[in-house]
Amino acid sequence: MRPLQVAPIALLGIAFAVGCADPRTGPRALDASLIAAPAVDDAVLAGQLLAFASDRDGTGFQVFVMQATGAKPTQLTTVPGYNARPNWSHDGRRITFTACRAADLSCEIYVMNADGSGQTKLTDNFSTEEMSVWSPDDRHIAFVSDRDGNQAIYVMNPDGSGQTRLTFNPADDFFPTWSPDGQKIAFESRRDGNSEVYVMNADGSNPVNLTNNPATDGNPAWSPRGDKIAFRSDRDGNGEIYVMNIDGSAPTRLTVNPAEEYYPAWSPSANRIAFVSNRDGNFEIYVMKPDGSLPTRVTNNPAFDADPAWAIAGPSVGAAACPTPATVIVSDEAGLRAAIAAATPGTVIGVQGIIGITQDDTIRTASVTITCATPGSALFAVAGGGAQDMLTVDARKVTVDHLVLDASQAADGPWLSENDGVTAFAESTTFTNNTVTCPPDGVCALIAGGIGAVVSDNHFQALGPFTGIQLQTNGAAGEIRIDGARVERNTLVTTAPSTGGRQGAIRPFDVANAVIADNTALGPWRAGVSATRLANDRISGNTIQGAAQFGIQTSPQAVLPVLSTVFSNNQVSGAGIAGVFVRLACGNVFVGNNLQGNAGNVGLVFDVTSGANSYAGDPSVVVDNGAFDCNGDGVNDPNIITGPGAARHGPMLGSALSDVARTVHGIRLQ
């Protein structure tokens, strides 16, 4: 059973039945928040979109787009009939689809802008043209046509010109999918008497049967990492999703359900597979991990939803998704390493596609930028490889921007900016607009020495990391400062408790004149912000939800003080002990913070080692045990507390945390 592969023909009657009715060709306005931050329970999908087909509006099948979490479905096509099989261009700006419309008297390939505007017919043949897929460089579109008597695979230019037949077998060939390097095409074929998955060169030569099974195998989808092909098979009695190596070896069943499963589609970073299933009574779109775990329904509509197609660039992003033009483009690990080695100041290295990293890459040339050449381009640590810190920056003014970085298989983390004053001299480095997967018990981003660093507008997803964004001094005696750092507008999500005893989502250690603002920390981080030895810093506008102990804590090891720092307009809720815990801290200002909704409604706790702090608070409880001589005159300096909350003395709610050792790149995490 392949319900949508034959659907264009079956639904022609619907398209023609509308006769001369005036088609509605104008696109519907795309919700501006469509690419906003997703729900906490699946934040790994941040910034990613799914196009799909559905008959939910009653006019036949139409193309929709939604957040990959299933939120905010938005209709893109409106012409009655059949509009389905969407496929995104890799720059995130265009979508091809199959349309069977009354005016065409056939099924044709159309292209439209990612907001549904500019719908243009690419093929014009009195035949069925369908299943269009963009090549990785967006220079070609493969598609299926029966114009010469049977279904065969063709290729054309993005404007519809240069239509060329690739397969010449009397059996049907369909469902093409490109390899990430653009050199091969996998497809489904009946040339051996039943449906099998084949692979051929991109020019149609050398077709090879990969599945060789008497069952029905089809719907191939090539992983963006290039190492796997997902497919559908009924070899175990009903249609299920499988995955195999690209040579056909090691076929592995991913779904185990008596229902029918169809159309696997890899996410751009290859950390999810979307598919279609009727396991809940009608056909809906689901998303699962690449090992088949955590299948999650993302559409919930009594209509028929199918044909999932991913994009990491939002419809409004367009060319700006890779804002810095590359001076050199790389598409494999060897090319990346060579470009880094040959870089001169001002070089912009553009990553195209998804590149596996087997060892660390160190940037030692100042003023180099590493960014995307096409939206969604990614670096990932290869499982079993030697990557520890995927990108290490040892030079001034190096920028890493607009990349997907998957460090889940790295030993330490995705990015390290290091200045030890001897061999590494990073400062004023920039890490912005990246989508990051942090390693378990690892680091999301580490700045060790070097003033003026900027970490902003990134999305970090973690599963029990040691620490999130960590900033600390470096050098033999901590003499290499990190003053003036800015950590802003990042989202950090962990779905399992962080493991560092004194760390948290953001860990500033020994920094002055820094700004930590407008970040969001979600999940059981030990603390949202865990600060030690600060002076004249600003921590403001941060949102912290669900911290295991405290939303914000100071001096967790009770050794080095926090002085003259402003904590303002932060919102903390769901913390396991208290919203804010203040230890070894003098002369700080806590104002305008929303600390309601934490354990016991305890908003803030002043430890006995605190004094001369001022607090203007909300209705939450304040525990003031402060009794500390901050200026050394022999007189304890009281904390000054105002606001509607009940201030009281209370039990000690925290104790100095032990030093859980973790070393990254020879640097001891403080």
BELCORKA-V181400 format. One record per backbone hydrogen bond with DSSP energy under -0.5 kcal/mol. CO is the residue of the C=O (numbers start at 1). NH is the residue of the N-H. Records with the same first field share a line. If there is no record, write none. Layout:
CO = NH + NH
This chain:
2 = 6
4 = 8
6 = 9 + 10
7 = 11
9 = 12
11 = 14 + 15
12 = 16
13 = 17
14 = 18
15 = 18
16 = 19
18 = 21
23 = 25
31 = 34
33 = 36
39 = 42
40 = 43
42 = 45
43 = 46
45 = 48
48 = 68
49 = 311
50 = 66
51 = 309
52 = 64
53 = 306
54 = 62
55 = 58
59 = 81
60 = 59
61 = 83
62 = 54
63 = 76 + 77
64 = 52
65 = 74
66 = 50
67 = 70
71 = 67
74 = 65
75 = 28
81 = 61 + 83
82 = 100
84 = 98
87 = 96
89 = 92
93 = 114
94 = 89
95 = 112
96 = 87
97 = 110
98 = 84
99 = 101 + 108
100 = 82
101 = 104 + 105 + 106
106 = 101 + 108
107 = 129
108 = 99 + 110
109 = 122 + 123
110 = 97
111 = 120
112 = 95
113 = 116
117 = 113
120 = 111
125 = 127
127 = 107 + 129
128 = 146
130 = 144
133 = 142
135 = 138
140 = 135
141 = 156
142 = 133
143 = 154
144 = 130
145 = 152
146 = 149
151 = 173
152 = 145
153 = 166 + 167
154 = 143
155 = 164
156 = 141
157 = 160
161 = 157
164 = 155
172 = 190
174 = 188
177 = 186
179 = 182
183 = 202
184 = 179
185 = 200
186 = 177
187 = 198
188 = 174
189 = 196
190 = 193
194 = 192
195 = 217
196 = 189 + 198
197 = 210 + 211
198 = 187
199 = 208
200 = 185
201 = 204
205 = 201
208 = 199
215 = 217
216 = 234
218 = 232
221 = 230
223 = 226
227 = 246
228 = 223
229 = 244
230 = 221
231 = 242
232 = 218
233 = 240
234 = 237
239 = 261
240 = 233
241 = 254 + 255
242 = 231
243 = 252
244 = 229
245 = 248
249 = 245
252 = 243
260 = 278
262 = 276
265 = 274
267 = 270
272 = 267
273 = 288
274 = 265
275 = 286
276 = 262
277 = 284
278 = 281
282 = 280
283 = 305
284 = 277
285 = 298 + 299
286 = 275
287 = 296
288 = 273
289 = 292
293 = 289
296 = 287
303 = 305
304 = 55
306 = 53
309 = 51
311 = 49
314 = 317 + 318
317 = 320
318 = 321
319 = 322
320 = 323
323 = 325
328 = 350
330 = 352
332 = 336
333 = 337
334 = 338
335 = 339
336 = 340
337 = 341
338 = 342
339 = 343
340 = 343
344 = 347
347 = 349 + 369
348 = 327 + 328 + 350
349 = 351 + 371
350 = 330 + 352
351 = 353 + 373 + 374
353 = 378
355 = 380
356 = 358
357 = 382
358 = 386
361 = 392
362 = 364
363 = 394
365 = 368
367 = 346
368 = 399
369 = 349
370 = 401
371 = 351
374 = 377
377 = 404
378 = 355
379 = 406
380 = 357
382 = 385
387 = 411
388 = 390 + 412 + 413
390 = 361
391 = 416
392 = 363 + 394
393 = 418
394 = 425
395 = 398
396 = 367
398 = 430
399 = 370
400 = 432
403 = 405 + 435
404 = 379 + 406
405 = 407 + 437
406 = 381
407 = 410
412 = 443
413 = 390
414 = 391
415 = 446
416 = 393 + 418
417 = 448
418 = 426
424 = 420 + 421
427 = 397
429 = 454
430 = 400
431 = 456
432 = 402
434 = 436 + 459
435 = 405
436 = 438 + 461
437 = 407
439 = 442
442 = 466 + 467
443 = 414
445 = 470
446 = 417 + 448
447 = 449 + 472
448 = 419
450 = 453
451 = 428
453 = 486
454 = 431
455 = 488
456 = 433
458 = 491
459 = 436
460 = 493
461 = 438
462 = 495
464 = 441
465 = 499
466 = 500
467 = 444
468 = 444 + 445 + 470
469 = 507
470 = 447
471 = 509
472 = 449
474 = 480
475 = 478
479 = 481
480 = 474
481 = 450
482 = 485
483 = 452
485 = 515
486 = 455 + 488
487 = 517
488 = 457
490 = 520
491 = 460
492 = 522
493 = 462
496 = 464
504 = 468
505 = 469
506 = 530
507 = 471 + 509
508 = 532
509 = 473
511 = 535
512 = 484
514 = 538
515 = 487 + 517
516 = 540
517 = 489
519 = 543
520 = 492 + 522
521 = 545
522 = 494
523 = 525
524 = 498
525 = 548 + 549
526 = 549 + 550
527 = 505
528 = 506
529 = 531 + 553
531 = 555
532 = 510
533 = 511
534 = 563
535 = 513
537 = 566
538 = 516 + 540
539 = 568
540 = 518
542 = 544 + 571
543 = 521
544 = 573
545 = 523
547 = 576
549 = 577 + 578
550 = 528
551 = 528 + 529
552 = 581
553 = 531
555 = 558
556 = 657
560 = 533
562 = 586
563 = 536
565 = 567 + 589
566 = 539 + 568
567 = 591
568 = 541
570 = 572 + 594
571 = 544
573 = 546
575 = 599
578 = 551
579 = 551 + 552
580 = 605
581 = 554 + 583
582 = 607
584 = 562
585 = 611
586 = 564
588 = 614
589 = 567 + 591
590 = 616
591 = 569
593 = 595
594 = 572
597 = 574
598 = 601
599 = 602
601 = 603 + 621
602 = 579
603 = 580
604 = 623
605 = 582 + 607
606 = 625
607 = 610
608 = 627
609 = 585
610 = 628
611 = 587
613 = 640
614 = 590
615 = 617 + 642
616 = 592
617 = 644
618 = 645
621 = 603 + 604
622 = 624 + 648
623 = 606 + 625
628 = 630 + 637
636 = 638
637 = 612 + 628
639 = 641
640 = 615
642 = 617
645 = 647
646 = 622
648 = 624
658 = 660
659 = 661
662 = 669
664 = 667
666 = 668
667 = 664 + 669
